[in-house]
Amino acid sequence: MNPGERHQENFDKKTLSQFEIEERVQGLLPKELVNDYKKNRRVPHIPEEQRLKNTPAREQKWKHRTTGFSPFFLTYGREPRIPGDPLCPFMDTAIPDDPSLVSDGAIPFLRNLQQARINADARVATNSQQDKERWDSIMKPHQFAIGEHLLLRHENKFGLEYNWMGPYIVIDKNVDKNIYKLTTMEGVPYTSWVHADRLKIAKSDDFDRTWYHPTPARAQMCRDLALDSSSALPFSLVDSSGVDRGLSTVLGGGDVGHYFDESVKSEDS
């Protein structure tokens, strides 16, 4: 285990992916609550004792850097011992000040546990605010005007394709959500709104046509391969939808052998 992972909270959305959150939810909740989570996409509240029971024993005694306490202490009010205490202490927000109950030590114990949880919550809130201030100072939000020429990040590219598509023209924007409506140089509108994080200004004087778009570029590549006499790929194979685009399924990195007929192999040999 990576030592840096042991300080992560069970449901820290900044450090855990959606898949990891779903895995942990399924391990901690009954089936009906898991289905409700998948439908509403909200991290449910899980009691500390239930969460602790599904945590490995070695992680129960680790003191979190943020809270300053171990999960075991915040749940049971004492550090773990062998054998451990099988019962979780009852926590009530209104603890009576009856002097007869103080003598047995239960009231001080519960007050200490309550104060420890309050301190842990305060440290988590302080740490979250510090993280927010730090990341807000690093982030540089972009604002674009209508009519500007922008490039759109190509997020589903193959190995040697360009990182940016475009240029596009801004035709509308939503200032509150910082999203933009785009159209190509040929007047074809982009199908959805795009957030500013995926955009950057296109720096050029040549905006007569679209520089790069993956769909026509890949189609042109298929035509070039079909017309190239030195290529072993037949035209029907290049246009086939069953071919793995840009990916090789053999260890050697060459052409995908199972798409070829045996006659083609014998002629090549």
C-alpha positions in Angstrom: 0.0 0.0 0.0 1.2 3.5 -0.8 1.9 5.3 2.5 0.2 8.4 1.1 -3.1 6.5 0.7 -3.6 5.6 4.3 -4.6 9.2 5.2 -7.4 9.4 2.6 -10.9 9.6 3.9 -13.3 6.9 2.9 -15.2 9.2 0.6 -12.8 12.0 -0.4 -14.2 13.0 -3.8 -11.0 15.0 -4.6 -8.8 11.9 -4.4 -11.1 8.9 -5.2 -12.5 8.1 -8.6 -16.2 7.4 -9.1 -15.5 3.7 -9.5 -13.6 3.5 -6.2 -16.4 5.3 -4.4 -18.9 2.8 -5.8 -16.8 -0.1 -4.7 -16.5 1.3 -1.1 -20.2 2.1 -1.0 -21.1 -1.5 -2.0 -18.9 -2.9 0.8 -20.3 -0.7 3.5 -24.1 -0.5 2.7 -27.0 -2.8 2.3 -28.2 -3.5 -1.3 -31.1 -1.1 -1.2 -28.9 1.8 -0.1 -26.3 0.9 -2.8 -29.1 1.1 -5.5 -30.2 4.4 -4.1 -26.7 5.8 -4.3 -26.2 4.6 -7.9 -29.5 6.3 -8.8 -29.0 9.6 -7.1 -25.1 9.8 -7.2 -24.9 11.0 -3.6 -22.4 9.7 -1.1 -24.7 8.4 1.8 -24.0 8.9 5.4 -22.5 5.8 7.0 -22.2 5.4 10.8 -18.7 5.5 12.1 -19.0 2.1 13.7 -20.3 0.5 10.5 -17.4 2.2 8.5 -14.9 1.0 11.1 -16.0 -2.6 10.9 -15.2 -2.6 7.2 -11.8 -1.0 7.7 -8.7 -3.2 8.0 -7.4 -3.5 11.6 -4.0 -1.9 10.7 -5.8 1.2 9.4 -8.0 1.6 12.4 -5.1 2.7 14.6 -3.4 5.1 12.2 -3.7 8.7 13.2 -4.9 10.8 10.3 -2.8 13.8 9.5 -5.9 16.0 9.1 -8.0 15.0 12.1 -5.1 14.2 14.5 -6.9 11.1 15.7 -7.3 7.5 14.6 -10.6 6.2 13.3 -10.7 3.8 16.3 -10.4 6.6 18.8 -13.1 8.7 17.2 -15.4 5.8 17.2 -14.8 4.2 20.6 -13.1 7.0 22.6 -10.0 5.0 23.4 -6.9 3.7 21.5 -7.2 0.1 20.3 -6.0 -2.7 22.6 -6.0 -6.4 22.3 -8.6 -7.6 23.0 -10.6 -4.6 21.8 -13.8 -3.2 23.2 -16.7 -4.9 21.3 -19.2 -2.2 22.3 -19.5 1.3 20.9 -20.2 3.9 23.5 -23.6 5.6 23.4 -23.2 9.3 22.4 -26.0 11.7 23.3 -25.8 15.4 22.5 -27.4 16.3 25.9 -25.2 14.7 28.6 -26.7 15.3 32.1 -24.6 17.0 34.8 -25.7 14.7 37.5 -22.8 14.5 40.1 -23.8 10.9 40.9 -22.9 9.8 37.4 -19.5 11.6 37.3 -18.0 9.4 40.0 -17.9 6.2 37.8 -15.9 8.0 35.1 -18.5 7.6 32.3 -19.3 11.3 32.0 -15.7 12.4 31.7 -15.0 9.7 29.2 -18.0 10.7 27.0 -17.1 14.4 27.3 -13.5 13.7 26.2 -14.8 11.6 23.2 -17.3 14.3 22.3 -14.6 17.0 22.5 -12.2 14.9 20.4 -14.8 14.6 17.7 -15.5 18.3 17.8 -11.7 19.0 17.5 -11.5 16.6 14.6 -14.3 18.2 12.7 -12.8 21.6 13.2 -9.4 20.5 11.9 -11.1 18.9 8.9 -12.9 22.1 8.1 -9.8 24.2 8.6 -7.8 21.9 6.4 -10.5 21.9 3.7 -10.5 25.7 3.7 -6.7 25.8 3.4 -6.8 23.4 0.5 -9.5 25.5 -1.2 -7.6 28.7 -0.8 -4.4 27.0 -2.2 -6.1 25.5 -5.2 -8.1 28.7 -5.9 -4.9 30.7 -6.0 -3.4 28.2 -8.5 -6.4 28.0 -10.8 -6.7 30.7 -13.4 -10.2 30.9 -14.8 -10.5 31.8 -18.4 -13.2 34.1 -19.9 -13.7 34.3 -23.7 -15.7 36.8 -25.7 -18.3 36.0 -28.3 -16.6 35.9 -31.7 -13.2 34.7 -30.5 -11.4 31.8 -32.2 -10.7 29.0 -29.8 -9.1 25.5 -29.8 -10.9 22.6 -28.2 -8.9 19.9 -26.3 -9.1 16.5 -28.1 -9.8 14.2 -25.2 -10.3 10.9 -27.1 -7.2 11.0 -29.3 -5.1 8.1 -30.5 -1.4 8.0 -30.1 -0.1 10.5 -32.7 -3.1 12.7 -33.2 -3.2 16.4 -32.4 -4.1 17.5 -28.8 -6.3 20.3 -30.0 -9.2 20.5 -32.5 -10.4 23.6 -34.3 -10.4 26.5 -34.5 -14.0 27.2 -33.4 -15.9 30.4 -33.1 -17.7 31.4 -29.9 -21.4 32.1 -30.7 -22.9 32.1 -27.2 -21.8 31.7 -23.6 -23.1 31.1 -20.1 -21.2 33.4 -17.7 -22.6 31.7 -14.5 -21.3 28.2 -15.5 -18.4 29.4 -17.7 -19.5 27.3 -20.6 -19.6 28.2 -24.3 -21.4 27.3 -27.5 -19.1 26.8 -30.5 -19.3 26.5 -34.2 -16.7 25.4 -36.8 -15.2 27.7 -39.4 -17.6 26.1 -41.9 -20.6 27.0 -39.8 -21.3 23.6 -38.3 -22.3 24.0 -34.6 -20.8 21.9 -31.9 -23.3 19.5 -30.4 -23.0 20.6 -26.8 -21.8 23.3 -24.5 -18.1 23.2 -23.6 -16.5 24.3 -20.4 -13.7 26.8 -20.4 -11.3 24.3 -19.0 -11.3 22.5 -22.4 -10.7 25.7 -24.4 -7.8 28.0 -25.2 -7.3 30.9 -27.6 -6.2 30.1 -31.1 -3.2 32.3 -32.0 -3.0 32.7 -35.8 -4.0 34.9 -38.6 -5.3 32.1 -40.8 -8.9 31.3 -39.8 -10.2 30.5 -43.3 -10.8 26.8 -42.5 -10.7 24.2 -39.8 -7.2 23.1 -39.0 -7.9 19.7 -37.5 -10.9 17.6 -36.7 -10.5 13.8 -36.0 -13.4 12.5 -38.1 -12.3 13.8 -41.5 -8.7 13.3 -40.6 -9.2 9.6 -39.8 -11.3 9.2 -43.0 -8.5 10.7 -45.0 -6.0 8.4 -43.4 -8.1 5.4 -44.4 -8.3 6.6 -48.0 -4.5 7.2 -48.1 -3.9 3.6 -46.8 -6.2 2.2 -49.4 -4.6 4.1 -52.3 -1.1 3.4 -51.2 0.2 0.5 -53.3 2.8 -0.5 -50.7 0.1 -1.0 -48.1 -0.9 -4.6 -47.3 -4.4 -3.4 -46.2 -7.2 -3.9 -48.8 -9.7 -1.1 -49.2 -12.6 -3.1 -47.8 -10.5 -3.8 -44.6 -9.6 -0.2 -44.1 -13.3 0.9 -44.3 -14.5 -2.0 -42.1 -15.9 -0.9 -38.8 -14.5 -4.0 -37.1 -10.9 -2.8 -37.4 -9.3 -1.5 -34.2 -8.6 2.1 -35.0 -5.1 3.1 -34.0 -4.6 0.1 -31.8 -2.6 -3.1 -32.3 -3.8 -6.4 -30.9 -0.6 -8.3 -31.4 2.6 -8.1 -29.3 4.8 -7.3 -32.2 3.0 -4.1 -32.9 2.2 -4.9 -36.5 -1.0 -5.5 -38.5 -3.8 -7.4 -36.9 -3.3 -10.9 -38.3 -6.7 -12.5 -37.7 -8.4 -10.0 -40.1 -6.5 -11.5 -43.0 -7.4 -14.5 -45.1 -5.0 -17.4 -45.2 -4.6 -16.8 -48.9 -3.2 -13.4 -48.3 -0.8 -14.7 -45.8 0.5 -17.4 -48.2 1.0 -14.9 -51.0 3.0 -12.6 -48.7 5.2 -15.5 -47.6 
